[in-house]
């Protein structure tokens, strides 16, 4: 939430205020530097007034929170974190990376490539990544938004998974792991979250999925007719003197990362970038500089 507050405050004509019962570092220090730290810790209903354009809830805000109750009483627009991101990027091409693993890395790879190619993008990523000062960016200018899509519950008043609210034009699914089902009562229910995610894609969406996952193959086989799917797997490569090289039609591409999962992540990122006009030559020219 503190990353979202910083991102919104950097947009012209936006004034941001916020509350929390406790704030720890690094959030505390970063809010203070950006002049967004509340004067006092706690919940104060009098901070909620009709002059507010919107109230954005953190996922841990409870239904009986006094500020939330006041916002409802005043009839203010109330958004969850993902709802607000969607509202701010409705007119943009949204790329959403989901799956039980690898989504932070793939999101970081896509953002790295776009930055190297000087393609402006809004974004959400769950970890601090090198070269990006914040974990959230929202702007007027960018025509592309890249989101890491989590399966966690949206908020205390909205039980939908976060990534169900983003409605991507381009989606990446990395895999569905049986040991990552804390957000669902059964594995079948967990796998169904990803099926629903694909069903919620924008018209003529593009789904990129790891074909080594049997459950993703099932999802890909029953997509809406307007969605085009692109399977990916481990790309051709060689390891020479401890350095991994991608074997491409235009020659070998040396990498600063290694391992089968990272190679699969690179292939997913390449296909995602391709959907927004990045050529393979452009992608390979810059991905060699990516460091995890």
TINU-789275 format. One line per field, with one value per residue: residue in three letters; chain; x, y, z of N, C-alpha, C in turn. Coordinates in pm, whole numbers. Layout:
// residues N
r ALA, ...
c A, ...
n_east X, ...
n_north Y, ...
n_up Z, ...
ca_east X, ...
ca_north Y, ...
ca_up Z, ...
c_east X, ...
c_north Y, ...
c_up Z, ...
// end
This chain:
// residues 292
r UNK, UNK, UNK, UNK, UNK, UNK, UNK, UNK, UNK, UNK, UNK, UNK, UNK, UNK, UNK, UNK, UNK, UNK, UNK, UNK, UNK, UNK, UNK, UNK, UNK, UNK, UNK, UNK, UNK, UNK, UNK, UNK, UNK, UNK, UNK, UNK, UNK, UNK, UNK, UNK, UNK, UNK, UNK, UNK, UNK, UNK, UNK, UNK, UNK, UNK, UNK, UNK, UNK, UNK, UNK, UNK, UNK, UNK, UNK, UNK, UNK, UNK, UNK, UNK, UNK, UNK, UNK, UNK, UNK, UNK, UNK, UNK, UNK, UNK, UNK, UNK, UNK, UNK, UNK, UNK, UNK, UNK, UNK, UNK, UNK, UNK, UNK, UNK, UNK, UNK, UNK, UNK, UNK, UNK, UNK, UNK, UNK, UNK, UNK, UNK, UNK, UNK, UNK, UNK, UNK, UNK, UNK, UNK, UNK, UNK, UNK, UNK, UNK, UNK, UNK, UNK, UNK, UNK, UNK, UNK, UNK, UNK, UNK, UNK, UNK, UNK, UNK, UNK, UNK, UNK, UNK, UNK, UNK, UNK, UNK, UNK, UNK, UNK, UNK, UNK, UNK, UNK, UNK, UNK, UNK, UNK, UNK, UNK, UNK, UNK, UNK, UNK, UNK, UNK, UNK, UNK, UNK, UNK, UNK, UNK, UNK, UNK, UNK, UNK, UNK, UNK, UNK, UNK, UNK, UNK, UNK, UNK, UNK, UNK, UNK, UNK, UNK, UNK, UNK, UNK, UNK, UNK, UNK, UNK, UNK, UNK, UNK, UNK, UNK, UNK, UNK, UNK, UNK, UNK, UNK, UNK, UNK, UNK, UNK, UNK, UNK, UNK, UNK, UNK, UNK, UNK, UNK, UNK, UNK, UNK, UNK, UNK, UNK, UNK, UNK, UNK, UNK, UNK, UNK, UNK, UNK, UNK, UNK, UNK, UNK, UNK, UNK, UNK, UNK, UNK, UNK, UNK, UNK, UNK, UNK, UNK, UNK, UNK, UNK, UNK, UNK, UNK, UNK, UNK, UNK, UNK, UNK, UNK, UNK, UNK, UNK, UNK, UNK, UNK, UNK, UNK, UNK, UNK, UNK, UNK, UNK, UNK, UNK, UNK, UNK, UNK, UNK, UNK, UNK, UNK, UNK, UNK, UNK, UNK, UNK, UNK, UNK, UNK, UNK, UNK, UNK, UNK, UNK, UNK, UNK, UNK, UNK, UNK, UNK, UNK, UNK, UNK
c A, A, A, A, A, A, A, A, A, A, A, A, A, A, A, A, A, A, A, A, A, A, A, A, A, A, A, A, A, A, A, A, A, A, A, A, A, A, A, A, A, A, A, A, A, A, A, A, A, A, A, A, A, A, A, A, A, A, A, A, A, A, A, A, A, A, A, A, A, A, A, A, A, A, A, A, A, A, A, A, A, A, A, A, A, A, A, A, A, A, A, A, A, A, A, A, A, A, A, A, A, A, A, A, A, A, A, A, A, A, A, A, A, A, A, A, A, A, A, A, A, A, A, A, A, A, A, A, A, A, A, A, A, A, A, A, A, A, A, A, A, A, A, A, A, A, A, A, A, A, A, A, A, A, A, A, A, A, A, A, A, A, A, A, A, A, A, A, A, A, A, A, A, A, A, A, A, A, A, A, A, A, A, A, A, A, A, A, A, A, A, A, A, A, A, A, A, A, A, A, A, A, A, A, A, A, A, A, A, A, A, A, A, A, A, A, A, A, A, A, A, A, A, A, A, A, A, A, A, A, A, A, A, A, A, A, A, A, A, A, A, A, A, A, A, A, A, A, A, A, A, A, A, A, A, A, A, A, A, A, A, A, A, A, A, A, A, A, A, A, A, A, A, A, A, A, A, A, A, A, A, A, A, A, A, A, A, A, A, A, A, A
n_east 82, 200, 369, 182, 64, 281, 319, 74, 87, 276, 153, 24, -186, -292, -367, -264, -363, -337, -391, -294, -259, -14, 313, 600, 954, 1065, 861, 785, 1005, 1014, 765, 790, 1001, 873, 686, 441, 373, 148, 29, -37, -57, -315, -678, -896, -1198, -1275, -1101, -1202, -1393, -1636, -1497, -1310, -1195, -1176, -1151, -904, -861, -646, -550, -577, -752, -1022, -1375, -1511, -1368, -1328, -1283, -1345, -1616, -1712, -1658, -1836, -2074, -2078, -2105, -1887, -1661, -1525, -1242, -1066, -716, -630, -857, -838, -596, -674, -874, -716, -575, -738, -756, -526, -295, -291, -66, -54, 101, 71, 51, 184, 449, 753, 646, 722, 982, 944, 783, 967, 1160, 1019, 970, 1234, 1323, 1147, 1220, 1489, 1447, 1330, 1052, 773, 606, 341, 329, 311, 481, 581, 814, 1109, 1286, 1590, 1687, 1440, 1265, 1039, 773, 537, 401, 222, 94, 14, 108, 206, 123, 104, 63, 207, 150, 216, 40, -134, -276, -394, -656, -861, -961, -1097, -1364, -1407, -1385, -1265, -984, -688, -579, -793, -915, -784, -815, -663, -508, -297, -185, 15, 72, 238, 238, 69, 93, 75, 144, 85, -162, -289, -477, -711, -961, -922, -712, -835, -1012, -827, -689, -899, -917, -730, -833, -1063, -939, -830, -1069, -1158, -1017, -958, -1142, -1031, -792, -453, -307, -36, 128, 280, 365, 440, 286, 22, -233, -253, -253, -503, -666, -595, -700, -967, -1039, -1207, -1328, -1225, -978, -632, -386, -52, 180, 469, 804, 1111, 1362, 1587, 1924, 2267, 2529, 2833, 3153, 3052, 2871, 2548, 2394, 2147, 2016, 1949, 1778, 1918, 2167, 2384, 2295, 2430, 2376, 2315, 2195, 2099, 1990, 1707, 1447, 1477, 1535, 1293, 1136, 1243, 1163, 884, 864, 965, 765, 549, 636, 650, 384, 321, 460, 742, 1026, 1188, 1464, 1511, 1441, 1624, 1862, 1866, 1795, 2008, 2144, 2009, 1997, 1933
n_north -121, 124, 166, 206, 443, 621, 608, 713, 970, 1086, 1149, 1418, 1659, 1490, 1428, 1264, 1092, 892, 608, 396, 134, 53, 119, 8, 4, -94, 77, 293, 477, 535, 647, 873, 1015, 1083, 1257, 1155, 1033, 953, 1183, 1077, 744, 508, 483, 718, 842, 1101, 1184, 1100, 1229, 1413, 1535, 1364, 1185, 913, 608, 381, 48, -142, -490, -599, -454, -450, -538, -390, -160, 172, 390, 283, 227, 489, 588, 434, 527, 789, 744, 724, 649, 333, 143, -166, -252, -389, -327, -51, -21, -135, 50, 275, 202, 140, 219, 124, -117, -415, -630, -925, -1125, -1440, -1730, -2011, -1985, -1807, -1568, -1311, -1289, -1310, -1085, -887, -929, -858, -586, -495, -531, -357, -114, -91, -63, 177, 198, 317, 219, 146, -23, -306, -481, -742, -730, -538, -430, -417, -104, 13, 241, 216, -11, 10, 179, 445, 632, 909, 898, 644, 371, 110, -143, -342, -607, -799, -1078, -1179, -1452, -1408, -1309, -1030, -820, -752, -721, -826, -1121, -1214, -1338, -1141, -1123, -1164, -927, -772, -811, -889, -803, -937, -1234, -1424, -1750, -1944, -2190, -2436, -2514, -2787, -2755, -2499, -2405, -2246, -2047, -2160, -2416, -2675, -2853, -2866, -2650, -2446, -2466, -2396, -2123, -2018, -2094, -1937, -1689, -1684, -1682, -1430, -1256, -981, -914, -1092, -1166, -1265, -1558, -1681, -1969, -2221, -2513, -2746, -2799, -2987, -2907, -2646, -2696, -2814, -2594, -2426, -2566, -2521, -2257, -1938, -1870, -1642, -1596, -1625, -1872, -1931, -2164, -2229, -2344, -2484, -2303, -2363, -2416, -2380, -2462, -2318, -2313, -2237, -2038, -1963, -1997, -1883, -2049, -1919, -1824, -1614, -1641, -1717, -1622, -1481, -1521, -1373, -1509, -1836, -2182, -2400, -2304, -2024, -1999, -2080, -1874, -1656, -1720, -1701, -1427, -1322, -1396, -1253, -986, -978, -963, -699, -570, -584, -692, -1011, -980, -733, -804, -1015, -877, -717, -872, -1020, -871, -890, -928, -1131
n_up 0, 71, -142, -346, -255, -282, -559, -659, -556, -712, -946, -1134, -979, -787, -454, -169, 120, 420, 643, 919, 1163, 1251, 1131, 976, 901, 571, 492, 661, 654, 379, 327, 487, 363, 129, 220, 315, 545, 806, 1059, 1306, 1438, 1379, 1350, 1215, 1183, 1116, 928, 694, 445, 245, 46, -60, -341, -368, -177, -94, -11, 197, 197, 448, 597, 816, 818, 1008, 1037, 1145, 969, 721, 763, 790, 533, 383, 491, 396, 132, -42, -316, -303, -329, -373, -354, -604, -762, -785, -924, -1167, -1247, -1289, -1511, -1721, -1988, -2098, -2241, -2081, -1929, -1753, -1518, -1395, -1174, -986, -930, -1019, -1118, -1028, -1124, -1406, -1450, -1374, -1574, -1809, -1755, -1739, -2004, -2144, -2029, -2111, -2380, -2385, -2359, -2218, -1921, -1695, -1375, -1149, -908, -687, -542, -465, -742, -926, -1057, -1054, -871, -718, -623, -750, -1026, -1165, -1429, -1649, -1907, -2000, -2214, -2166, -1919, -1671, -1467, -1178, -1098, -825, -631, -391, -158, -234, -57, 276, 230, -13, -163, -391, -584, -620, -884, -1050, -1102, -1286, -1562, -1813, -2130, -2232, -2099, -1874, -1764, -1537, -1409, -1204, -886, -661, -397, -323, -225, -36, -55, -128, -68, -175, -412, -661, -650, -629, -877, -1039, -1000, -1175, -1419, -1420, -1423, -1682, -1823, -1768, -1922, -2150, -2455, -2741, -2624, -2533, -2433, -2266, -2181, -1970, -2117, -1999, -1784, -1682, -1597, -1690, -1960, -1987, -1926, -2138, -2349, -2345, -2387, -2438, -2769, -2884, -2771, -2810, -2774, -2654, -2614, -2406, -2344, -2220, -2375, -2655, -2567, -2451, -2224, -2169, -2047, -1798, -1860, -1969, -2283, -2507, -2785, -3083, -3391, -3493, -3391, -3107, -2775, -2500, -2148, -1823, -1629, -1510, -1529, -1558, -1494, -1508, -1778, -1890, -1788, -1927, -2186, -2161, -2101, -2340, -2526, -2420, -2447, -2723, -2798, -2769, -2959, -2948, -3108, -3174, -3214, -3086, -2824, -2756, -2778, -2551, -2327, -2252, -2070, -1834, -1486, -1215
ca_east 0, 283, 415, 71, 51, 390, 292, -37, 129, 362, 70, -20, -320, -336, -327, -282, -353, -356, -393, -260, -240, 131, 392, 739, 1046, 1102, 745, 788, 1106, 981, 652, 840, 1077, 777, 593, 311, 356, 41, 72, -56, -97, -449, -789, -963, -1309, -1288, -1016, -1282, -1490, -1695, -1403, -1223, -1239, -1186, -1083, -844, -842, -546, -616, -595, -852, -1137, -1506, -1556, -1275, -1407, -1270, -1424, -1757, -1741, -1659, -1964, -2180, -2077, -2127, -1768, -1612, -1432, -1173, -956, -588, -634, -962, -789, -499, -749, -937, -613, -512, -846, -733, -393, -279, -246, 0, -61, 177, 19, 103, 227, 591, 820, 579, 800, 1096, 898, 743, 1092, 1222, 942, 995, 1373, 1329, 1077, 1301, 1606, 1400, 1268, 907, 718, 503, 299, 357, 302, 563, 572, 944, 1190, 1375, 1699, 1659, 1305, 1266, 915, 712, 417, 408, 101, 124, -78, 168, 229, 11, 116, 74, 255, 116, 232, -94, -137, -402, -445, -787, -852, -977, -1189, -1501, -1408, -1313, -1206, -839, -646, -554, -919, -967, -699, -868, -550, -507, -194, -168, 113, 51, 363, 216, -21, 161, -12, 183, 61, -309, -337, -587, -828, -978, -874, -633, -928, -1060, -712, -669, -1012, -889, -655, -928, -1146, -851, -826, -1202, -1180, -932, -1026, -1175, -914, -673, -343, -266, 94, 125, 383, 300, 480, 190, -97, -353, -259, -293, -649, -724, -572, -781, -1109, -1047, -1302, -1281, -1155, -847, -526, -292, 86, 254, 615, 878, 1252, 1416, 1715, 2034, 2387, 2613, 2973, 3242, 2973, 2781, 2435, 2366, 2028, 2043, 1843, 1799, 2012, 2294, 2379, 2278, 2481, 2289, 2373, 2120, 2111, 1890, 1593, 1333, 1504, 1522, 1149, 1088, 1285, 1077, 753, 879, 979, 634, 467, 685, 617, 243, 310, 541, 887, 1074, 1281, 1596, 1516, 1435, 1748, 1970, 1870, 1774, 2140, 2193, 1925, 2055, 1827
ca_north 0, 245, 185, 265, 582, 698, 613, 806, 1106, 1139, 1193, 1557, 1690, 1391, 1449, 1135, 1078, 751, 569, 259, 124, 42, 127, -27, 18, 29, 161, 416, 570, 576, 740, 997, 1085, 1133, 1344, 1087, 965, 1012, 1253, 984, 609, 473, 504, 842, 861, 1240, 1203, 1060, 1336, 1412, 1590, 1259, 1125, 768, 544, 255, -39, -247, -621, -640, -369, -531, -483, -295, -48, 295, 475, 218, 250, 629, 601, 377, 618, 906, 701, 748, 538, 250, 47, -246, -224, -426, -253, 83, -35, -155, 176, 368, 152, 87, 252, 77, -260, -473, -760, -976, -1250, -1518, -1865, -2044, -1955, -1741, -1450, -1191, -1287, -1279, -944, -809, -942, -775, -445, -467, -518, -234, 1, -82, -18, 309, 187, 354, 125, 140, -158, -354, -600, -766, -714, -429, -481, -324, -8, 67, 296, 184, -136, 47, 304, 484, 756, 946, 883, 506, 303, -31, -169, -477, -640, -932, -1114, -1271, -1522, -1373, -1244, -887, -741, -813, -711, -879, -1248, -1252, -1328, -1012, -1121, -1170, -793, -697, -830, -863, -824, -1040, -1302, -1532, -1844, -2020, -2325, -2448, -2608, -2849, -2715, -2355, -2392, -2186, -1954, -2237, -2534, -2795, -2824, -2841, -2511, -2361, -2469, -2326, -1979, -1984, -2108, -1816, -1579, -1685, -1646, -1287, -1177, -893, -973, -1118, -1172, -1356, -1634, -1747, -2064, -2324, -2635, -2860, -2813, -3053, -2830, -2532, -2750, -2831, -2460, -2374, -2641, -2483, -2111, -1872, -1879, -1520, -1589, -1701, -1923, -1952, -2245, -2212, -2445, -2446, -2276, -2425, -2347, -2454, -2405, -2328, -2248, -2181, -1935, -2016, -1929, -1917, -2081, -1856, -1821, -1506, -1665, -1747, -1506, -1512, -1475, -1356, -1598, -1975, -2272, -2429, -2216, -1891, -2008, -2080, -1739, -1571, -1750, -1641, -1282, -1292, -1405, -1142, -864, -987, -925, -552, -512, -599, -799, -1105, -919, -634, -875, -1086, -778, -656, -968, -1070, -791, -906, -993, -1157
ca_up 0, 73, -280, -421, -211, -345, -703, -684, -521, -819, -1058, -1120, -926, -691, -315, -104, 265, 455, 784, 955, 1307, 1270, 1007, 1003, 788, 500, 459, 742, 601, 242, 337, 545, 258, 30, 292, 316, 673, 887, 1181, 1418, 1401, 1422, 1256, 1252, 1089, 1072, 809, 578, 421, 110, -52, -112, -467, -353, -65, -138, 105, 203, 206, 587, 662, 855, 782, 1110, 1046, 1156, 850, 616, 795, 759, 387, 338, 535, 310, -7, -123, -397, -226, -416, -322, -423, -747, -832, -816, -1033, -1291, -1284, -1335, -1634, -1806, -2129, -2135, -2267, -1955, -1926, -1616, -1502, -1285, -1159, -851, -913, -1131, -1173, -999, -1217, -1541, -1449, -1373, -1707, -1903, -1723, -1776, -2150, -2184, -1986, -2198, -2512, -2363, -2373, -2088, -1873, -1555, -1329, -1011, -884, -542, -479, -518, -846, -958, -1162, -1036, -736, -647, -668, -825, -1103, -1238, -1500, -1756, -2039, -2043, -2279, -2128, -1775, -1645, -1329, -1121, -1054, -712, -607, -258, -151, -264, 66, 373, 181, -150, -154, -519, -592, -676, -1028, -1124, -1126, -1379, -1698, -1903, -2275, -2246, -1971, -1864, -1654, -1525, -1359, -1089, -796, -560, -261, -307, -230, 89, -82, -171, 18, -242, -532, -772, -636, -659, -1023, -1099, -996, -1295, -1528, -1416, -1464, -1829, -1872, -1744, -2011, -2244, -2586, -2827, -2539, -2568, -2316, -2276, -2070, -1969, -2166, -1918, -1673, -1737, -1566, -1782, -2090, -1981, -1936, -2274, -2446, -2336, -2383, -2529, -2908, -2925, -2707, -2877, -2674, -2695, -2516, -2404, -2269, -2207, -2508, -2689, -2499, -2418, -2117, -2207, -1949, -1690, -1911, -2046, -2410, -2583, -2925, -3160, -3536, -3525, -3324, -2965, -2687, -2366, -2040, -1690, -1540, -1552, -1473, -1646, -1465, -1563, -1924, -1917, -1759, -2039, -2302, -2133, -2114, -2483, -2591, -2372, -2512, -2865, -2817, -2770, -3067, -2932, -3196, -3111, -3216, -2977, -2696, -2730, -2763, -2417, -2217, -2210, -1959, -1716, -1369, -1116
c_east 85, 341, 307, 55, 157, 363, 183, 7, 215, 283, 22, -163, -376, -280, -362, -269, -378, -351, -346, -242, -93, 199, 538, 824, 1046, 985, 752, 882, 1069, 862, 699, 916, 984, 668, 452, 284, 244, 97, 65, -95, -237, -551, -872, -1073, -1321, -1195, -1092, -1393, -1535, -1603, -1309, -1281, -1259, -1113, -1032, -810, -721, -616, -643, -693, -976, -1268, -1557, -1461, -1353, -1397, -1347, -1573, -1798, -1748, -1789, -2079, -2192, -2100, -2009, -1736, -1506, -1374, -1080, -831, -596, -744, -912, -684, -569, -812, -836, -550, -614, -818, -598, -396, -217, -188, 0, 8, 127, 80, 157, 373, 642, 760, 655, 915, 1053, 854, 865, 1161, 1151, 971, 1138, 1384, 1265, 1159, 1421, 1568, 1329, 1118, 847, 607, 470, 324, 322, 387, 575, 705, 1017, 1285, 1473, 1660, 1521, 1291, 1144, 859, 583, 448, 275, 128, 13, -26, 175, 104, 8, 124, 109, 233, 158, 98, -93, -275, -464, -579, -770, -860, -1075, -1334, -1514, -1321, -1252, -1053, -799, -636, -680, -970, -893, -742, -761, -583, -406, -173, -61, 75, 171, 344, 125, 35, 68, 22, 159, -89, -367, -456, -714, -838, -924, -789, -722, -980, -950, -689, -780, -993, -819, -742, -1016, -1066, -847, -960, -1230, -1093, -1018, -1051, -1048, -784, -572, -297, -138, 106, 235, 322, 344, 388, 60, -225, -366, -296, -444, -717, -712, -660, -928, -1127, -1164, -1243, -1202, -1015, -748, -425, -155, 157, 403, 676, 1022, 1310, 1550, 1830, 2154, 2458, 2758, 3058, 3162, 2876, 2672, 2411, 2233, 2069, 1927, 1876, 1903, 2147, 2274, 2373, 2324, 2390, 2368, 2295, 2134, 1999, 1768, 1476, 1355, 1494, 1375, 1090, 1123, 1194, 937, 758, 892, 844, 542, 507, 649, 475, 224, 411, 690, 933, 1169, 1422, 1611, 1522, 1569, 1866, 1981, 1858, 1906, 2196, 2114, 1996, 1946, 1867
c_north 126, 272, 248, 412, 670, 715, 715, 949, 1170, 1179, 1335, 1565, 1583, 1424, 1322, 1150, 932, 728, 426, 254, 110, 52, 103, 2, -108, 123, 295, 519, 622, 672, 876, 1079, 1149, 1220, 1286, 1018, 1031, 1080, 1161, 848, 580, 505, 623, 873, 1003, 1273, 1170, 1162, 1335, 1469, 1486, 1202, 975, 726, 409, 172, -128, -380, -663, -552, -453, -460, -379, -178, 84, 388, 416, 241, 393, 651, 546, 470, 739, 872, 726, 626, 463, 144, -40, -206, -263, -354, -116, 79, -54, -24, 275, 325, 97, 108, 200, -72, -323, -613, -806, -1112, -1322, -1657, -1886, -2007, -1878, -1609, -1320, -1178, -1250, -1133, -854, -813, -855, -628, -405, -443, -387, -110, 19, -31, 117, 309, 209, 256, 153, -3, -179, -480, -617, -750, -594, -485, -373, -233, 56, 112, 258, 53, -114, 175, 324, 619, 787, 899, 738, 446, 154, -40, -316, -508, -782, -968, -1219, -1334, -1486, -1301, -1093, -799, -811, -809, -762, -1005, -1294, -1248, -1197, -1014, -1136, -1031, -717, -707, -803, -876, -933, -1102, -1408, -1618, -1940, -2164, -2321, -2556, -2658, -2806, -2566, -2325, -2328, -2093, -2027, -2364, -2664, -2757, -2793, -2698, -2413, -2353, -2392, -2175, -1934, -1998, -1983, -1694, -1570, -1643, -1497, -1198, -1091, -967, -979, -1115, -1274, -1425, -1709, -1841, -2169, -2458, -2760, -2883, -2869, -2974, -2707, -2578, -2770, -2695, -2407, -2443, -2600, -2332, -2060, -1868, -1756, -1509, -1679, -1744, -1950, -2036, -2212, -2324, -2397, -2423, -2348, -2345, -2441, -2385, -2429, -2247, -2175, -2073, -2002, -1931, -1978, -1943, -2026, -1858, -1717, -1525, -1691, -1618, -1545, -1451, -1458, -1433, -1740, -2057, -2282, -2334, -2075, -1890, -2008, -1941, -1643, -1595, -1692, -1490, -1242, -1293, -1292, -1012, -861, -941, -774, -489, -521, -716, -892, -1046, -818, -703, -939, -989, -724, -757, -1024, -993, -807, -983, -1011, -1106
c_up 0, -66, -366, -385, -277, -493, -736, -660, -629, -943, -1032, -1068, -833, -554, -239, 48, 299, 604, 799, 1106, 1343, 1134, 1043, 880, 703, 468, 531, 681, 463, 241, 391, 441, 156, 93, 294, 449, 753, 1013, 1302, 1363, 1454, 1315, 1304, 1150, 1038, 956, 680, 559, 275, 4, -112, -242, -453, -226, -116, -14, 90, 229, 351, 663, 691, 823, 882, 1129, 1048, 1035, 733, 639, 762, 608, 329, 372, 443, 163, -98, -210, -317, -319, -333, -400, -571, -826, -875, -928, -1167, -1339, -1343, -1468, -1733, -1954, -2180, -2170, -2143, -1977, -1781, -1611, -1377, -1282, -1019, -825, -1036, -1176, -1143, -1097, -1358, -1551, -1454, -1509, -1810, -1880, -1760, -1926, -2195, -2146, -2076, -2337, -2505, -2397, -2234, -2047, -1727, -1507, -1183, -1003, -734, -469, -540, -622, -888, -1075, -1153, -892, -654, -700, -745, -903, -1175, -1303, -1599, -1892, -2089, -2106, -2246, -1976, -1756, -1497, -1295, -1057, -944, -692, -473, -266, -163, -140, 158, 325, 37, -152, -286, -512, -661, -828, -1112, -1162, -1234, -1525, -1804, -2051, -2309, -2108, -1983, -1744, -1652, -1483, -1237, -997, -687, -418, -236, -300, -103, 67, -126, -87, -42, -361, -651, -769, -669, -810, -1094, -1097, -1124, -1420, -1536, -1460, -1617, -1888, -1859, -1832, -2104, -2376, -2672, -2746, -2589, -2439, -2345, -2157, -2084, -2005, -2090, -1799, -1728, -1711, -1655, -1922, -2097, -1997, -2079, -2377, -2445, -2324, -2468, -2669, -2952, -2865, -2782, -2772, -2736, -2588, -2520, -2321, -2257, -2346, -2530, -2627, -2484, -2303, -2155, -2110, -1840, -1732, -1995, -2169, -2465, -2727, -3007, -3309, -3576, -3456, -3175, -2882, -2547, -2260, -1910, -1584, -1593, -1489, -1562, -1623, -1522, -1715, -1965, -1893, -1873, -2160, -2284, -2151, -2261, -2553, -2547, -2439, -2660, -2893, -2819, -2865, -3053, -3018, -3119, -3107, -3103, -2842, -2663, -2709, -2622, -2303, -2169, -2092, -1832, -1607, -1264, -978
// end
